Amino acid sequence: MAPHTIIIHNKQEWHFSRPSEVAFSFSPNEVHKVITQADIWAHQGKYVIGWVCYESALAFDHAFPKKQNIPELPLVWFGAFHEPIIIPLSFSAKQPAGYQAKHDWQPMIKRQEYNERFQIIHENICKGNVYQVNLTFPLTSKIEGDLQSLFYHLCFAQGDGYFVYIQTEDFSVLSISPELFFHYKDGSITLKPMKGTRPRGRWNIEDTKNLHELKNDPKDRAENLMIVDLLRNDVGKIAIIGSVEVPELFSCEPYRTVWQMTSTIRAKTETRWIHVLSALFPSGSVTGAPKIYAMKLINELEKYPRGIYCGAVGWITPKNEATFNVAIRTLIHNKKTNTAYYYVGSGIVWDSEADKEWEECISKSAILNNFPSYFSLIETLRVENKEIFLLTHHLQRLENSAKRFQFPLSMFNLKTELTNYIHSTNEPLYRLRITVTPDGKFTFEKSPYIETKKIKVGFAKKPIHTKNLFLYHKTTYRCMYEEAKKERPDCDDVLLWNEEGYLTESTIANLVVCIGGRLFTPPIHCGLLPGTFRQYLLDHAIIEERCIKREELQSANAIYLINSVRKWIDIDWNG
């Protein structure tokens, strides 16, 4: 298969065909030679794209420890390309996933091994040998099929960043890093180190809580500041005296699966991009501080080479503008064995806890298994005599979900067009569906029929899992609901329940159960969509929240389903 390369950045896709020339090396002694060749190509008016592996560090400073790279993977690889085809980024135009993971992603380190390595680092910190060490490990899976589909899938899950797809004869590199190593243009340098992570919340309140925790955690701020100081020192080697500044400190950026704390460093230099790379590599955000001692500990403790992970992947334009990411969130696929590797890690400091660091690493791998390749947001409204029932509730929920998934939705435009649509439609009663795509575009679809008959309902065969983000948002990603209904062909709908045996909702409505003359609905943390009619009834104290066990239905006075289109839905219980 001919090599193919894609850059996704600033909402654009740059597609490159086969490189006209390629330079690479497996030896640290030739790393500078390859990078110099890349600079020559850029001077000749070509686009240059490639990677520098973490194990190339020895080429930039002989004090860095030597370690063997991943077999058959070049330490440094750059290709020269002609003008790309540039198109607006549009995930909706992509084909369905054409790849298949043969098994779930598995860590290549046991939890006990991780704890032991963590303890060694902690002891070194306590002795004053080092202040911070970045401890990493790979996950692996067998993957077959179209890796380009997987690349788009991961880019969509990440949301934003510095994304590069490189296909060579032996490897596919899918770098979906959110972290900027450096940007160089006309003597100006920008760095944006990332230190500090929290998972995104499943619903709005939980998400806000996680953000607040990250913003105000002394450990994360200290860790971030430590790396900022290290990088200021590194960039100071090639910066004009007095030009190094930190205009942004402790910013918290949203991605679709995690919150990340970043800081911004800027400087001026009279050197070229290759000297910036040499002075900074590898980024202190993936080593620790002091850098040399931290890297020596990493070399002793990490059994597997990092390869491209924690190195840099980037591009240089014919205008001598260079952009390199820190190659986190990067997948390497060996075509000969169909084996894929995806690494995760975190920075260990004095007050780090092994359990929390492990969980942070697992959070960073969430995009591999827990995110669909594409979905849209939806709202279904009841329109009666040109009035939308619970309009404010619907718009607030839609806005919350758009912010959570980073869909650039203009609520002003939506409200304006929705008002015009309603006033131009004369039916007295109908169902209206709003669909919002990831690029923020929206459509309206009208259905004049609203069901009124009773529906037959029974328990779902299997539990849902409360960690599933898509239970808490109304989207087109409905596979968990469809599978549950498919397993009960004797029912019109099923009542869902979670891994602890608590009831949640049905596939189309919230649940209300009358027990002892009082109306109860399950709380959101049980794993359910916060319905608009449900919220209205809670606001007016008509229903109350309470966890409800499956067996409690046997003694219930009545069981109802509710949604904003049909309101109270009578059911025939089918157990």
N, C-alpha and C positions, 0 to 999 in steps of 0.2 A: 504494500500500500504506500502510495506517495506521501511524503511528509506534508502536514497541513498545520497551519498556525492561526490562532484567533486571539485577539486582544479585546477585552470588554472593559470599557472605562468611560465614565462620564456619560452614561446612557447611550453609548455608541458601540458598534461591533466593527472591528477592523479584521477583514479576512485576507490572509496571505496565501498564495499558492506555494508551490515548492521553492525552497531557497535556492538562489543562484550559486551560492557558495556556503560552505560549512567549515568551521574550525572548532576543534575540540581536543581535549587531552585528558589522559588518565594520571598524569604526573604533576605534582605540585610545582616542579621546576619549570613547567611550561605554561602555567596558568597566566602569567603576565604576558607571554607571547600571544596567547589566544585573545586576551582582553585588548591588547594593542591592535591586533588585527581587526577586532570589532570596531575600534575607534577609527581605523583607516577606512573601513567600509562606510561608516557614517559620514566621514569627510568626503567620500566619493558620491554622496547623494543617495545612499541606500538606507533602508530601514534595517535595523539590527535587533534581533530578539534572541534571548538565551537565558541560561542559568549559570550560577556559581554555587557549587555544593558547599555545605558547612565544612567538610573535611579539606577544603581548599585553603583554610585559614593559615596553614603553615607557609603558604606562598607570600603572605602579606606581613608576617612577623614570625621570625624563627623561634621566638619564645613560646608561641602557641604549640600545644602538643600535637604529635603526629598520630593519625588514626586512619586505618584502612577504610576506603569508601565502599559503597554497595558494589558488588561484583558486576562488571560489564557496563556500569553507569559512568559516563565521563564526569570527571571532577568539574570541568567547565565546558560549556557547549554554547556556541553562538552561530546563528545563521544570518546571511545577508539576503534581503528581500526587496523586490521591486514594489511600486506603489500598491497599497491595499485597496480593496473594495470596501468602502465605508457605508454602513447602513444604520438607521436608528435601531436601538435595542428593542426587541419585541419578543417576549417569551411566548405569547399567544400564537405566533406563527411557527413555532417549533413542532416537530413531529413527536408523537408519543415516545416514551423511553424505549430505546432499542438495545438496552443492555440487561444483563441478568447476573445478580450476585448468587453464587452457588450456596453460600451459607452466610449467616450473620457475621458482622465484623467482630473479631475476637482480639482482645489485648494480647500482645506477645510477652506479657509479664504477669506473673501471679500477684495477687494483692499483697501477700506476705513479703515477696521480693521488693515490691514498691515500698512497703513500710520500713524494711531494713535499710534501703538506700536513703530514704527520707531521714532516718535516724542518724546515719553517718553524716549527712549534710548538716543536720541540726547540731551535732556534736562539734563540727568544724566552725559553725557560726558561734557557738558558745565559747569556743577557744579564741575567737577573734581572727581566725584564719581567713574568713570570707564573710561578707555581709548578706549576699544573696546568691543562690544557685538555681538555674533553670533545669528542672528534672523532667525528662521526656520519655515516652515509650511509643512504639508503633502498634497499630491495630492492623489486622490482615483479613483479606477475604479473596476468594476466587471470583473473578468477574469475566464474563464473556460478552461479546457484542459490540455495539457502537459506543465507544467511550466519549464521543462528542455529545451524545444525548446525556450521558452522565454529567459531563461538564456543565451543560446548560441547567440541568437539574440542580446541581450544587450551587451554581451562580444564583439561581432563583431563590434557593433556600438561604443563602448568605445575605442577599439583598443589595449590598454595595461593596466596592473594594477595588482591588487592582488585580484583575483576572486575566490569566494567560493559559492558553491551551497549546501545547507543543507536541507534535507527533513525529517521532523519528522512526527509523526502521526497527529499533529494538524496544523503545519505551514510549509510553504516553505520559505526559506531565500535565496534570490538572491543578493549577495553582489558583485558588480562590481566596487569596489572602486579603483581609481587610486592613492590614498594617502597611503603611508606607515606610520603606527603609530610607529612601531619599528621592527627592525630585531636584533635578539640576537644570537650570536654564539661565543663560547669559550671566554666569557667575553667581547666581543666587541659589542657595541650598535650603531645602525644607525637609525636616525629619518629623515623623509623628509616631513616636514609640507608644506601644500599648502595654499597660500593666494594670491588672485589675479586671476581674470578670464576674458577672452574675448571670444566671439563666434568665431569660425573659419570662415574665409571669404568664399564666394561662388566661387570666382575666384582668381587667383594668386595675383593680385595687391591688392584686398580688403583684402585677408588673410595676406599679408605682412604688410599692414597698421594696421590691428588689433594687430598683433604681436608687431610692433614698438610702438604702443600706450600703450600696457601692459608693455613692457620693461621700458618705460620712464615715466610712470605715478607716480608722487610723492606719491599719496594717496595709491596706491597698494604697493609700495616699503615700505612705512612707516608701513602699516598694516602687511606686511610680516615680517619686522624686529621686530615689537612688539611681534609677536608670537614666533619668533626665540628666543628672549630674555626670554620669559616666559618658553619655553621648555628647554632652557639651565639651567635655575634655577631649573626646576623640575628634570631633569636628573642629575643635580649636587648633589642631595640628596643621590644618590647611586653610583655616579661615583668616580673613583680614582682621588684624588686631582691633578689638572693640566692636566687632560686627555681630558676635554671637548673642542672640536674645531668645527669651522664652515668652512669646506673646500669649500663649494659652497653656494653663496648667490644670490638670485634673478634670478635663472635659469628659462627659459620659456620653458615648455614642450608641444609638440603638441599631442592632442588627436583628434579623428575624428569629434567631435562636438565643442570642446572648446580648447583654450589655457589656461594653468595653470602656475602660477608662484610658484616655489618651492625653498626651501633652504635645505641644508643637514647639519645635526649635527651628530658628532661622539663622542663617549666616551668609556672609559674602566671601567669595574666594576669587583668586586670580588663576587658579588651576583648572584643569579639565575634569570631566566626570570620572575618568579612570583613576585620578588621584583621590577623588572623593570616595570612590569604592574602596580603594586600597587603605585609606585612613580609617574607615568605619567598619570594615568587614572583620568578623561577623558582627551583626548588630548586638549591642549590649543587652537588648531586651530579651534575647534568647540565650544569653550566656550567664550573666550574673555579674557581681562586682566584689572585689576587683576582677577584671575580665580574665587575666591569665590564670590566676589560681582557680577561679570558678571553672574555667575550661579544663583544667587538669583534673578536677574532681569529676566533671562530666565524663571525661575520657576513661576514668577508672570505674565509674559506676554504671554507665550505660552500656549494655551488652551489644546493642545493635548500632551500626553507623546511621547517622541521620540522613545522609545523602542531600538531596535538594532541600528537604525540610530544614528550616532554620538557616538556610543559605539565602540566596536572593534570586528572584526571577524578574526579568524586566525587559525594557526596550529603549532604543535610542533612535531618534528621528533624524532625517537629513539636516535638520536645523540645529543639531547638537543639543537637543533636549532629551535628557535621560530620566526615566522613571523606573525605579526598582522597588519591588515589595520585599518585606521580610517573609520568607516562604513558609509561613504557618498556613494552616488549613490547605495543605497541599497533598495531593494524591499522586503516587507514582505507580504505574502499571507496567509490569514486565510482560511483553507480548508473547514471549516464548513459553512462559509457565502459566499465563493468565492470572498471575498473582498480583494483587494490589496492596499497597501499603499506605496507611494514613496515620500520621503521627499527631500526638497531643502532648501537652506539657503545661507546667506552671512554675512560677517563681517561688522558691522556698526562702523564707526569711525567719528571723528569730521567733516570732510569735505565730508562725504557720502551724496548722494542725493537719496531720496526715489524712484524716477522713475528709476534711474540707478540700484539700488539694486534689485528692483523688476524684471527688465529686466535680470539681472544676474541670478536670480533664475530661470526664465523661460528658459534661455539659457541652464541651467543645466538639464532641463527636456526634452531637444530636442530629446534625444535618445529614448524616449518612443514612439514618434509618427512620427518622421521625418526621420527615417533611415531604409532601407530595411534589411532583415535578411542575404542577401548575394548578391553580384554582382561582375562582373569583368569589367575591363577597356577594351575598344576596339579602334582600329584605322582602317579605311578602306582606302586603298591606290590604286592609279592608277599606274600600271606598264606597261610601253611601251618601247619595245626594250631594256629590261633589265635596264631601268632607272625608278626610283620612282619619280613621280611628287610631288614636295614640300616636299621632305623627311625631310629636316631640320625642317620645320614647324610642321610636324607630330610628330617627335621625341620629340621636345620641349614641345608640348602640352601633349604628353603621360607622359613625365617626370614630368611635373607640376602636373598632376592628380595623379600620383603615390606618389609624395611627399605629396599632400593634403590628400590622403586617407591612407597614411602610408603603401603602398604596397612596399615591399623590392625588387624593380626591379633593376637589374644590367643593366644599359644602354650599358655598354661595351659588355656584352654577347649578348644582344639583337641585337646590330648593327652587331656584328660578324656573328651571325647565320642568320640574315636577308640578309646580303651580300652574304653568301654562298647559301642561298635558291634562291635568285634572279638569280645568275650566273648559277645555276643548272637547271633552268626552261627556256624552249625554246619558249613558246608562245609569239607572238609579242605584244599582248595587253590583259591584264586581271586585274581583281579586286583581291586584296589581303587583307585579314582581319587578324589583329593581335589581339589576346585575351590575357590579362594579369590577372591572378587570384590573390586573396589577399595574397598568399604566395610568389608572385613574379615570378611564372612560366608563360611561355608564349608559345603560339602555333600560327601556321600560317595556314590559310585556303584559298585556291585559287578558284576563280570562273571566268571562261573564258568569261562569258556573261556580257556586259555592255549595259544597256538600252539606246536607242537613241530617242525613239518616244516622242511626246508631252504628257503631263499628265494633267488630268482634276483636277483643284484645286478650293476649296471653303473655306469660313470661317469655323473655328471650332465653334461648338455650344456654348461652355463654355470657359471662360477665364482660362489661366494658372496663377499661382501665382509666382511672382518674388522671393519669399523667398525659393522656391524649389531648393535646392542645385544641384539636378541632371539635371537641365536644362543647367548647365554650364560646364558639363563634359560628355564625350562620354563613356557611360557604357551600360551594358546589362540590367540595370534597366530602362525600357521604358514604364511602365504602363501608364503614363500621355499621351504619344504619341499614344499608342494603343487604349486607351479609346477615344481620340479625333477623330481618324480615324474611329473607329467603329460607331460613331454617325453620320457619313456622308458617308453612303454606296454608294451614288451617285457620289462620288469623288475618284480619285486615291490617293490624298493627301489633307491635310487641312492646311490652313494658321492660325497660332496660334496668339493670342492676349492676353494681360495681363489685370489685374484687373482695370487698368486705361484707357483701351481702345486703347492702343498702340500696333501696330503690332510687332511681334517678329521674327518668322521663320516658316518653315513648319516642318513636323516630320522627314524629311530626308535632308533638305537643308536650307541654309540661304536665306534671301530675299533681292532682289534689286529692287527698284522702280524708274522709270524715271519720274521726275517731273520738268517741265520747262526746259527740255533739260539736266538736271543734274541727275546723278545716286546716289541714297541714299540707305543706309542700316541701320537698327536700331542699336543703341549702345547696348553694352553687358548688361548694367544695366536694360534694358527692360525685360530681361529674356530669354537668348538664348545661344546656344553653339558658342564659338568663332571659327568658321570654318577656316580651313587652307587656302582655296582659297579666302575666304572673307578677311583674313589678307593680303594675297598677293596683292589683288586688292587695299586695303587701303594703303599698303606700296608704291604702285606705283601710288597713287593718281588717280586711275581709278574710284573709288567710294568714297563717303563721308559718315560719320555717321550723322544720324539725326533721332529724334523721329518721327514716322509716325502714324498718327491716321487712324483708319479703314476707315473713310469716305473719306480720301484723295485718296483712290484707284479709286474713281469714275472719278477723273480728271487726273489720271496718264497717261502719254504717253505710258508707257509699264511696264509690271511686269515680273520679272525673278526670278527663283530659281537658286542657285549656290551651287556646292560642288566640292571637289577636284577630284572626280571620273568622273563625267559627265561634269564638268565645267559649262557652261551656259545651263540651261534647259528651253526650251520653254514650256509655259503652255496654256491651255484653261481655261479661268476664268469662274467659275460656281457660283460665288456669295455666 
